[in-house]
Amino acid sequence: MIVRSVVGHAPHGRVRRFLARDDGMVTAELAAAMPLLALLLAGALFAVNVATTQTRCLDAARDGALAESRGESGKAAAVDRAPPEATVHVDASLDEVTVRVETTVTPWGEWLPGWEVHGEATVDREPGFTW
């Protein structure tokens, strides 16, 4: 009687065919990766939202500073261009005007922490400006 050790030998016959099957492997990998892809997409959309809001704050601050330097209402000009729920601060002196627009970008509702963004612009007063 010859006894063979199965340690170190490759499986034969039906066992080999069963182990070689990879039906459904792509589906399982996709199912495992799908939540990560969704999270990555959500993060990218949030980053675009933050960048867009930052640009809107900066544009509003520039418009407000230019309006205030000409003697118009800088706060009203900044509020018109600012994102909703933004705060506008105007600091005017004899020589220059600084306008700062601030807001918080919240990703999905108020229950998640937000990202603080702001835009600030400083311009000199227009020549011939009088109080």
GROMACS elastic network, one bead per residue, 0.5 to 0.9 nm:
[ bonds ]
;  ai    aj funct       b0    kb
    4     7     6  0.88923   500
    5     8     6  0.79857   500
    5     9     6  0.80308   500
    6     9     6  0.54976   500
    6    10     6  0.81642   500
    6    11     6  0.85354   500
    7    10     6  0.86023   500
    9    12     6  0.88286   500
   10    16     6  0.78764   500
   11    14     6  0.84270   500
   11    15     6  0.59332   500
   11    16     6  0.53027   500
   11    19     6  0.88100   500
   12    15     6  0.58675   500
   12    16     6  0.52891   500
   12    17     6  0.82067   500
   13    16     6  0.55345   500
   13    17     6  0.66084   500
   13    18     6  0.88391   500
   14    17     6  0.51350   500
   14    18     6  0.60676   500
   14    19     6  0.86044   500
   15    18     6  0.50587   500
   15    19     6  0.61541   500
   15    20     6  0.85066   500
   16    19     6  0.52257   500
   16    20     6  0.60235   500
   16    21     6  0.87606   500
   17    20     6  0.50990   500
   17    21     6  0.63976   500
   18    21     6  0.55883   500
   18    22     6  0.89964   500
   19    22     6  0.80581   500
   22    25     6  0.54287   500
   22    26     6  0.84039   500
   23    26     6  0.78774   500
   23    27     6  0.86660   500
   24    27     6  0.51254   500
   24    28     6  0.62547   500
   24    29     6  0.87111   500
   25    28     6  0.51858   500
   25    29     6  0.62479   500
   25    30     6  0.86070   500
   26    29     6  0.50754   500
   26    30     6  0.60201   500
   26    31     6  0.84640   500
   27    30     6  0.51202   500
   27    31     6  0.60667   500
   27    32     6  0.85963   500
   28    31     6  0.50680   500
   28    32     6  0.62284   500
   28    33     6  0.86774   500
   29    32     6  0.51134   500
   29    33     6  0.61864   500
   29    34     6  0.85701   500
   30    33     6  0.50475   500
   30    34     6  0.58366   500
   31    34     6  0.53602   500
   31    35     6  0.77724   500
   32    35     6  0.69914   500
   32    36     6  0.79699   500
   33    36     6  0.53667   500
   33    37     6  0.62897   500
   33    38     6  0.87972   500
   34    37     6  0.50633   500
   34    38     6  0.61701   500
   34    39     6  0.86080   500
   35    38     6  0.50662   500
   35    39     6  0.61428   500
   35    40     6  0.85544   500
   36    39     6  0.50829   500
   36    40     6  0.60982   500
   36    41     6  0.86093   500
   37    40     6  0.50148   500
   37    41     6  0.61552   500
   37    42     6  0.85890   500
   38    41     6  0.51326   500
   38    42     6  0.61676   500
   38    43     6  0.86311   500
   39    42     6  0.50672   500
   39    43     6  0.61691   500
   39    44     6  0.86237   500
   40    43     6  0.51359   500
   40    44     6  0.62219   500
   40    45     6  0.86936   500
   41    44     6  0.50827   500
   41    45     6  0.62040   500
   41    46     6  0.86105   500
   42    45     6  0.51540   500
   42    46     6  0.61931   500
   42    47     6  0.86730   500
   42   107     6  0.89080   500
   43    46     6  0.50599   500
   43    47     6  0.61921   500
   43    48     6  0.87066   500
   43   107     6  0.89427   500
   44    47     6  0.50767   500
   44    48     6  0.63129   500
   44    49     6  0.86508   500
   45    48     6  0.51274   500
   45    49     6  0.62101   500
   45    50     6  0.87082   500
   46    50     6  0.61942   500
   46    51     6  0.86491   500
   46   105     6  0.87346   500
   46   106     6  0.86308   500
   46   107     6  0.60902   500
   47    50     6  0.50892   500
   47    51     6  0.62038   500
   47    52     6  0.85912   500
   48    51     6  0.51117   500
   48    52     6  0.60829   500
   48    53     6  0.85578   500
   49    52     6  0.51558   500
   49    53     6  0.61315   500
   49    54     6  0.85285   500
   49   105     6  0.77278   500
   49   107     6  0.84089   500
   50    53     6  0.51988   500
   50    54     6  0.60846   500
   50    55     6  0.86779   500
   50   104     6  0.89625   500
   50   105     6  0.63498   500
   50   106     6  0.89039   500
   50   107     6  0.89911   500
   50   115     6  0.74767   500
   50   116     6  0.88073   500
   50   117     6  0.74536   500
   51    54     6  0.50537   500
   51    55     6  0.62846   500
   51    56     6  0.87140   500
   51   117     6  0.87863   500
   52    55     6  0.51637   500
   52    56     6  0.62785   500
   52    57     6  0.87210   500
   53    57     6  0.61748   500
   53    58     6  0.86260   500
   53    82     6  0.87252   500
   53    83     6  0.68304   500
   53   103     6  0.83506   500
   53   104     6  0.89598   500
   53   105     6  0.75272   500
   53   117     6  0.73629   500
   53   118     6  0.85109   500
   54    57     6  0.51595   500
   54    58     6  0.62818   500
   54    59     6  0.87047   500
   54   102     6  0.88572   500
   54   103     6  0.87920   500
   54   117     6  0.56827   500
   54   118     6  0.60964   500
   54   119     6  0.65316   500
   55    58     6  0.50852   500
   55    59     6  0.61376   500
   55    60     6  0.85423   500
   55   118     6  0.87829   500
   55   119     6  0.75307   500
   56    59     6  0.50991   500
   56    60     6  0.60838   500
   56    61     6  0.85435   500
   56    81     6  0.70373   500
   56    82     6  0.60781   500
   56    83     6  0.65010   500
   56   119     6  0.80147   500
   57    60     6  0.51231   500
   57    61     6  0.61244   500
   57    62     6  0.86640   500
   57    78     6  0.85603   500
   57    81     6  0.78226   500
   57    82     6  0.56212   500
   57    83     6  0.68109   500
   57    86     6  0.81636   500
   57   100     6  0.81504   500
   57   101     6  0.54824   500
   57   102     6  0.68192   500
   57   103     6  0.79760   500
   57   117     6  0.77552   500
   57   118     6  0.58342   500
   57   120     6  0.78058   500
   58    61     6  0.50744   500
   58    62     6  0.62182   500
   58    63     6  0.86752   500
   58    82     6  0.85338   500
   58   100     6  0.82233   500
   58   101     6  0.72428   500
   58   118     6  0.70375   500
   58   120     6  0.60443   500
   58   121     6  0.71976   500
   59    62     6  0.51519   500
   59    63     6  0.62053   500
   59    64     6  0.85467   500
   59    78     6  0.82034   500
   59    81     6  0.70912   500
   59    82     6  0.77496   500
   59   119     6  0.75946   500
   59   120     6  0.89421   500
   59   121     6  0.87735   500
   60    63     6  0.51794   500
   60    64     6  0.60531   500
   60    65     6  0.85256   500
   60    77     6  0.73349   500
   60    79     6  0.70353   500
   60    80     6  0.75343   500
   60    82     6  0.50905   500
   60    83     6  0.84593   500
   60    88     6  0.89477   500
   60    99     6  0.86739   500
   60   100     6  0.86358   500
   60   101     6  0.70131   500
   60   119     6  0.77390   500
   60   120     6  0.87688   500
   60   121     6  0.89454   500
   61    64     6  0.51093   500
   61    65     6  0.60465   500
   61    66     6  0.85781   500
   61    74     6  0.86874   500
   61    75     6  0.89478   500
   61    77     6  0.86732   500
   61    78     6  0.57612   500
   61    79     6  0.89229   500
   61    81     6  0.84484   500
   61    82     6  0.79517   500
   61    88     6  0.80296   500
   61    98     6  0.81752   500
   61    99     6  0.52544   500
   61   100     6  0.56955   500
   61   101     6  0.57996   500
   61   118     6  0.89835   500
   61   119     6  0.59921   500
   61   120     6  0.55143   500
   61   121     6  0.54177   500
   61   122     6  0.84930   500
   62    65     6  0.51607   500
   62    66     6  0.61322   500
   62    67     6  0.85331   500
   62    78     6  0.77701   500
   62    98     6  0.89702   500
   62    99     6  0.74139   500
   62   100     6  0.89390   500
   62   119     6  0.84112   500
   62   120     6  0.73761   500
   62   121     6  0.52552   500
   62   122     6  0.77014   500
   62   123     6  0.83578   500
   63    66     6  0.52487   500
   63    67     6  0.60965   500
   63    68     6  0.85459   500
   63    74     6  0.74252   500
   63    77     6  0.61525   500
   63    78     6  0.59168   500
   63    81     6  0.77944   500
   63    99     6  0.89478   500
   63   121     6  0.86841   500
   64    67     6  0.51605   500
   64    68     6  0.60574   500
   64    69     6  0.85101   500
   64    72     6  0.89123   500
   64    73     6  0.75540   500
   64    75     6  0.58792   500
   64    76     6  0.73026   500
   64    79     6  0.80080   500
   64    81     6  0.87241   500
   64    88     6  0.89958   500
   64    90     6  0.81474   500
   64    98     6  0.86495   500
   64    99     6  0.63697   500
   64   100     6  0.88484   500
   64   121     6  0.83722   500
   65    68     6  0.51443   500
   65    69     6  0.60588   500
   65    70     6  0.87192   500
   65    74     6  0.58543   500
   65    75     6  0.84442   500
   65    77     6  0.85511   500
   65    78     6  0.79454   500
   65    90     6  0.79211   500
   65    92     6  0.89556   500
   65    96     6  0.88942   500
   65    97     6  0.58506   500
   65    98     6  0.60428   500
   65    99     6  0.54959   500
   65   100     6  0.88625   500
   65   120     6  0.89345   500
   65   121     6  0.63209   500
   65   122     6  0.64101   500
   65   123     6  0.62464   500
   65   124     6  0.88471   500
   66    69     6  0.50991   500
   66    70     6  0.64275   500
   66    71     6  0.88877   500
   66    72     6  0.86759   500
   66    74     6  0.72745   500
   66    77     6  0.89602   500
   66    97     6  0.81692   500
   66   121     6  0.88737   500
   66   122     6  0.86484   500
   66   123     6  0.68115   500
   66   124     6  0.86629   500
   66   125     6  0.84358   500
   66   126     6  0.87338   500
   67    70     6  0.52690   500
   67    71     6  0.65303   500
   67    72     6  0.51308   500
   67    73     6  0.62236   500
   67    75     6  0.85410   500
   67    76     6  0.89099   500
   67    77     6  0.66721   500
   67    78     6  0.86285   500
   68    71     6  0.50751   500
   68    72     6  0.50711   500
   68    73     6  0.55292   500
   68    75     6  0.77681   500
   68    77     6  0.85020   500
   68    90     6  0.85163   500
   68    92     6  0.78354   500
   68    97     6  0.68035   500
   68    98     6  0.89006   500
   68    99     6  0.88351   500
   68   125     6  0.80826   500
   69    72     6  0.73455   500
   69    74     6  0.78630   500
   69    92     6  0.83935   500
   69    96     6  0.72095   500
   69    97     6  0.62148   500
   69   123     6  0.70529   500
   69   124     6  0.66889   500
   69   126     6  0.55945   500
   69   129     6  0.77779   500
   70    73     6  0.88014   500
   70    74     6  0.89052   500
   70   125     6  0.68867   500
   70   126     6  0.56735   500
   70   127     6  0.87028   500
   70   129     6  0.69348   500
   71    74     6  0.81207   500
   71   125     6  0.85600   500
   71   126     6  0.83417   500
   71   129     6  0.68783   500
   71   130     6  0.80492   500
   71   131     6  0.80758   500
   72    75     6  0.89633   500
   72    76     6  0.87157   500
   72    77     6  0.84484   500
   73    76     6  0.54755   500
   73    77     6  0.64678   500
   73    78     6  0.87930   500
   74    77     6  0.51298   500
   74    78     6  0.60977   500
   74    79     6  0.85491   500
   74    90     6  0.71842   500
   74    99     6  0.78435   500
   75    78     6  0.51331   500
   75    79     6  0.60565   500
   75    80     6  0.86267   500
   75    88     6  0.65373   500
   75    89     6  0.74084   500
   75    90     6  0.65208   500
   75    99     6  0.80627   500
   76    79     6  0.51614   500
   76    80     6  0.62772   500
   77    80     6  0.53107   500
   77    81     6  0.68168   500
   77    82     6  0.87559   500
   78    81     6  0.54206   500
   78    82     6  0.58612   500
   78    88     6  0.69641   500
   78    99     6  0.81533   500
   78   100     6  0.89876   500
   78   101     6  0.76949   500
   79    82     6  0.50181   500
   79    83     6  0.79679   500
   79    84     6  0.86622   500
   79    86     6  0.78199   500
   79    87     6  0.81015   500
   79    88     6  0.68882   500
   79   101     6  0.86219   500
   80    83     6  0.85070   500
   82    85     6  0.83251   500
   82    86     6  0.63129   500
   82    87     6  0.83978   500
   82    88     6  0.82880   500
   82   101     6  0.72223   500
   82   102     6  0.88219   500
   83    86     6  0.57142   500
   83   103     6  0.76269   500
   84    87     6  0.89602   500
   84   103     6  0.82784   500
   85   102     6  0.89004   500
   85   103     6  0.66958   500
   85   104     6  0.84007   500
   86   101     6  0.64769   500
   86   102     6  0.54551   500
   86   104     6  0.77457   500
   87   100     6  0.81351   500
   87   101     6  0.56501   500
   87   102     6  0.52857   500
   87   103     6  0.64132   500
   88    99     6  0.70537   500
   88   100     6  0.58027   500
   88   102     6  0.66367   500
   89    98     6  0.81583   500
   89    99     6  0.56377   500
   89   100     6  0.51628   500
   89   101     6  0.64750   500
   89   102     6  0.84840   500
   90    97     6  0.73360   500
   90    98     6  0.59355   500
   90   100     6  0.66159   500
   90   101     6  0.88950   500
   91    96     6  0.85507   500
   91    97     6  0.58765   500
   91    98     6  0.51008   500
   91    99     6  0.62627   500
   91   100     6  0.84898   500
   92    95     6  0.80911   500
   92    96     6  0.62549   500
   92    98     6  0.62996   500
   92    99     6  0.83319   500
   93    96     6  0.55152   500
   93    97     6  0.62017   500
   93    98     6  0.86724   500
   93   125     6  0.86546   500
   94    97     6  0.82309   500
   94   124     6  0.89921   500
   94   125     6  0.73545   500
   94   129     6  0.88481   500
   94   130     6  0.86946   500
   94   131     6  0.84458   500
   95   123     6  0.87968   500
   95   124     6  0.58933   500
   95   125     6  0.55612   500
   95   126     6  0.88845   500
   96   122     6  0.68650   500
   96   123     6  0.55951   500
   96   125     6  0.50771   500
   96   126     6  0.88245   500
   97   121     6  0.81111   500
   97   122     6  0.55122   500
   97   123     6  0.54647   500
   97   124     6  0.62712   500
   97   125     6  0.67412   500
   98   120     6  0.70714   500
   98   121     6  0.56242   500
   98   123     6  0.66592   500
   98   124     6  0.89291   500
   99   119     6  0.82279   500
   99   120     6  0.56743   500
   99   121     6  0.54930   500
   99   122     6  0.65472   500
   99   123     6  0.89791   500
  100   118     6  0.69551   500
  100   119     6  0.57078   500
  100   121     6  0.66221   500
  100   122     6  0.88240   500
  101   117     6  0.84999   500
  101   118     6  0.54513   500
  101   119     6  0.52666   500
  101   120     6  0.63860   500
  102   116     6  0.73947   500
  102   117     6  0.59187   500
  102   119     6  0.66235   500
  102   120     6  0.86779   500
  103   115     6  0.84680   500
  103   116     6  0.60682   500
  103   117     6  0.56827   500
  103   118     6  0.63702   500
  104   114     6  0.58112   500
  104   115     6  0.54086   500
  104   117     6  0.60442   500
  104   118     6  0.85349   500
  105   113     6  0.87779   500
  105   114     6  0.52206   500
  105   115     6  0.50805   500
  105   116     6  0.64055   500
  105   117     6  0.72664   500
  106   109     6  0.62348   500
  106   110     6  0.65328   500
  106   111     6  0.86356   500
  106   112     6  0.67940   500
  106   113     6  0.64523   500
  106   115     6  0.64336   500
  106   116     6  0.88922   500
  107   110     6  0.82042   500
  107   112     6  0.69066   500
  107   113     6  0.78092   500
  107   114     6  0.66172   500
  107   115     6  0.84131   500
  108   111     6  0.76062   500
  108   112     6  0.66714   500
  109   112     6  0.64694   500
  109   113     6  0.89635   500
  110   113     6  0.72537   500
  110   114     6  0.79800   500
  123   126     6  0.88123   500
  124   127     6  0.88152   500
  125   128     6  0.84825   500
  125   129     6  0.66957   500
  126   129     6  0.57381   500
  127   130     6  0.89942   500
